[in-house]
Amino acid sequence: MALTIAGSDPSGGAGIQADLKTFAALGGYGCAVLTGLTAQSTTGVTRVHPVPADMVRAQLDTLFADVAVDAVKIGMTTDAAVARAVAAVLRDLRAAGRAPFVVLDPVMVATSGDRLLAPDAEAVLRDELLPLADLVTPNLPEAAVLLGTEPARDGGEAADQARALRALGTGFALVKGGHLDSAESVDHLAGPGVGGDGIGGDGVVALVAPRIPTRNTHGTGCTLSSACAVLRPVHDGWEPAVRAAKEYLTGALRAADDLVVGGTGTASGSWQGHGPVDHGFATRAPAI
């Protein structure tokens, strides 16, 4: 049983829609708590309507009073009040001995470089939510915001930032290297026992996958983090779960160009959007 706490994407490529598709594709049953509505397509976001924090809290309290949740993925928190409400519920669950696995995808910086959260919300996410997460999955700009530094310029700096995120209180940190200019997609995972040291100490491992040549990358961060969440209960540790999640994302990227989502309703001229990955690629029947 996996829960996504995130915003909605009407185009289906990101947010709770992507999370639920990922959960289902990987054999999980998905629940969802909405933090915000967006007016969004493959070309961008035109409007965001936050869900009030008390309604987010009501959704969570009602759900957890009835449903046993094994893993939680946290995406867009919209504002400081919502982030604080989510943190309060997680602390209550931990105190009651019911803590699920928690993956935090810190949706803080848009692809354009624009900041998506107000400074007070960033502070709550870093100081209250991140220490409650078993795994945090920032991209390079988001890791830099969390650490108050510049984005990593190479794999060595990304590994150092993964270690630094551990010092903020999270169990494991996965710094995604999609923004690096390299022939392969290299993410760096830091945490206890990572890298097969066999003694339980902190380590960092580079997770390497081919970089798929496609513009259809909408929702990759949502997809990877939700895959990590739903796969953790069926794997013995975070490193194997993250490796399996990255393999799933690579397959979804390979199949993305077979989808035709976006651009079909635009005026004449080149399409400027980014289509989604194919979350259900493994279940697609081959053409006969």
N, C-alpha and C positions, 0 to 999 in steps of 0.2 A: 504494500500500500504506500503510494508516494503522493506527496502534496506539493503543489506549486503555489507560491505566494508571489504574485506578479501582476503586471498590467496586461491588458488585452490588445491584440493586434488583429484588426479586421481582415487583413490580407492573409492571415494564417501562417506566416513564416516565422514569427517570433513570439515572444510573450507566452501567455498561458496556452495559446493554441499550439505553439511549437512544443512546449513542455508536455502537454497531454499526448500529442502524437508520438513523442519520443518514449514516454512511459509505456504506451501501448505497444509500440514497435519492439520494445525490449522485454515485454512480458509482464509489465506492471499494471496495476489498477491505479488510475490517476484521480486525485481530488484537486480542487482549485479554489483559492481565495483571491478575489480581485482587489488590487490596490489602486487601479486607475483604468479609465477608458481612454483610448487614443483614436484619433482620426488619422489613419495611416494606410499607406500602400507601399508598393515596392520602391517608390521614388522618395519617400520620406514621411515625416510626421507633420501634420498641419495643426493639430490641437490635442491637448491632454486635459482630461477631466478627472481630478483626483477623487478617490473614494474617501470619505471622512474617516479619521482614525478610529472613532468609536464603532463605525460599521465594520471596519477591518477586524477590530477586536471581537465584535459580536460574531462574525463569521468564524473566526478561529475558536472562540470558546464553545460555540455550538457544535462545531465539527469535532473537536477533541473530546467533548463530553460523550460522544457516541462512537467515534471511529478510532481504531488503533492504527496509527500512522507509523510506518517504519522509517521513512526518509522524507526530508523536507528540502526543497529547493527554493531559495529566496532570490527574486529578481528585482524588478523596479519597485522601490519603496515610496516614491513620489515626494515625500516631505519628512521632516523631522518627527512629527507626531506619529505618522504611520510607522516609521522605523522604530520608534520608542515603544509603540504598542506591540509590534512583533517581538521585540526583545523581551518585553514583560511576559508574554505568553510562553516563550521558550524558557525563561528562567523558572516560571511556575511548573512547567513540565519536568525540568531538571530536578527541582526540589521534590517533586512527587515521585521521582524515580521512573519517569515515563519518557525520558529524552530520546527522540528519534535521531538518526544521523542527520546532520544539517550541512547543506552546501550553500554558500553565499556567493552569488554572482553579482558583484558590485556594479550595477548599471549606473555609471557616473559620468562618462564622457562619450559623446556621439562620435560617429565615424568622421564627421566634419571637424572634430576637435572641440565642439561646444560643450560646456558643462551642463549636465542634466539635473543636477541637484544643487540646492542652495547650500552655502557653506555650513549652516547649522545642521542640515540634514547629513552632509558629509561627515561631520563630527560625530553625530549619533551612530551612523553606520560603522565608523572606524572604532569608536570607543565602547559601544554597547553591543552591536550585532556581531562584529567580527570576532570578539572573544568567545562568543557562543557557537561559532561555526566550527565544524570538524574539518571543513575544506573551504578555502576561498579561491575563486577562479578569475582574477582580474586579467584584462589585457594590459599591454605595456603602459598606455596613458593612465589607466585606472590604478595600476600599481604605483605609478609615480604620484598620483594625487593622494593615495592612502599614506605614502611614505614622506610626502612633502619634498620630493626631489624631481629631477628630470627623468624622462622616460629612458629606459635602457637602450643602448645603441648596439649591443651585440649579445651573444649568448652568455658570455661571462658576467656581464652586468645584470642580465635577467636572472641568472642563478643567484647572484648576490641579493637581488631584491626579493627573490623567493625566500631566502634565509631571513631577511629583514622583516618580512611580513610575519614569519613565525614568531618573531620577538614581540609583535603586537598582541599575541594571545591566541591566534588561530591554531588548530591542530596541525593542518597541512596547508600548504600554499602552492597553487598551480599558476605560474605566470605564463600566459599564452604569448607565443612569439609570432602571431600572424602579421604584426606590423613590421617585422624585420624584413629586410630585403635579402632573402636567401632562397636557394633552390629548393630547400625542404622546409616543412613546417615543424619547428622545434619549440616545444613547451618545456618548462622546467618545473619539476615537482620537488618540493622540500618538505621534510617531515621525519618523525622518528622511524628508524629502520629502513628508510627509502634507499634504494640502490643495492639492496641485498647485502648490507654489511653484517647481518646476522647477529648483531649485539644490541639492537634497539636504539642506537644512538642516532642523532640527527644526520641526515644526508640529503644530497640533491642529485636528481637524475634527469638527464635530458631525454625527453620522449620525442622520437623522430618519426615523421610520416611524410610521404611525398606531398608536395604542394600541388594541388589540383588546379589546372588552368581553367577557371570558370569565373564569370562575373556574378553567378548566382550563389551568393554567400549570405543572403539575408537570414539572420537568426542563428548564425553559427555559435555564438556565445551562449545563447539560451539552450540550444540543442546539446552542446557539450556538458554544460553544468547539470542539466536535467538528466542526461545519461549517467553522469557520475553518481547522482543521487539514487536513481532507481537501481543501478547496478551494485551499489555498495552492500546492501543486505545479502546479496547472493555471491559475494566475493570475500575472500579472507584477507581483508586489508584494503587500504586506499590505493596503493600503487597498482595492484591488478585491476581494480575497478576503474581507475583513471585510464589505464592502458586499453581496456576493453571499450571504454567510452570514446576514446580518441579513434580507435579502429572503426567504430560505428559511424562517427562523424565523417571520417574519410570516405566511407562507402556512400554516405548520403550526399557528399559533395561530388563524387564521381558520377552519380546518377542525376545530379541537379539539372543538367542541360536537357534531359529528356522531358522535363516538365515545361509547360508553357504558361507561366503565371506572371502577369505584368506586361505592359506594352501594348496589349491587344486593344485597349480603349483609348489610346493616345492619338493626338493629331498627327498628321504626316510629319515625318522627321525621325531622327534617331532617338531611340528609347534611352533614357538616362537612369533607369532604375537598376535594382539588384534583386533578382528573383530569389526564391527560397531554395534551401537544400531539400532533397527528397527524403523526408523522414520515413516513408514507408517503402523504401527501395527494396528491402529484402522480401517483402510480401508481394511485389509486383509479378504477376504471371507473365512469362515471356510471350511475345507476340507469335501467333501461329500462322 
